[in-house]
């Protein structure tokens, strides 16, 4: 298949990529059944089963073809949907020895994100759920990568730019998750709403996160007590991110956005301890 993400190689790349970044998040993200007794939407469903695989260059011709269609018709929803899938697949094929996206891989992720944003606008509120799955994974990974950068940035401007990008990506991932929920309202599980809740909390939408978490706990397959316990870390991180953004914004103004100005002033980068048990 043109958009085959089922190969063992792809599955291994995704697992290694997320594993390499997991150290940044020493909190219990509610993926794939954590805190529930059911089997809701699972990212792993994308990567189990068939064989096959290809290098990043294998996607070049198809990406070029999609761009040619868009040059003729910028509102071609089919071409935009294909581009989301192709760019995401190319990003997975551009990784280093640890499975982390290379600079070229990150460019493909950014292009997949751009294609999704354009696709949502021209799809008139009716995006394809299959495309939303690729978008969700794209923005989830972009958020993790940008948060990793923000935590290690030494300049206030860089830290603010990267953490804002991470928060924006988590917000868009939440929107993609909502599309998946709306596409099959009678098949949603605790996992579906738990995934939505985590993205909303990390995006700074506490009210939306509370509402999604409440729906997760109301699901028949949920373990409300466990969900409450596990989401404490996510809720805390979401609040800390907003506090850090406010602090960095004030710091940037006081520095006049001077190039190379230290993040967080004399207190250091306020993001450096987040997600690792700090603060």
Secondary structure, 3 states (H helix, E strand, C coil): CCCCCCCHHHHHHHHHHHHHHHCCCCCCCCCCCCCECCCCCCHHHHCCCCCCCCCHHHHHHHHHHHHHHHHHCCCCHHHHHHHHHHHHHHHHHCECCCCCECHHHHHHHHHHHHHHHHHHHHCCCCCCHHHHHHHHHHHHHHHHHHHHHHHHCCEHHHHHHHHHHHHHHHHHHHHHHHHHHHHCHHHCCHHHHHHHHHHHHHCCCHHHHHHHHHHHHHCCCECHHHHHHHHHHHHHHHHHHHHHHHHHHHHHHHHCCCCCCECCHHHCCCCCCCCCCCC
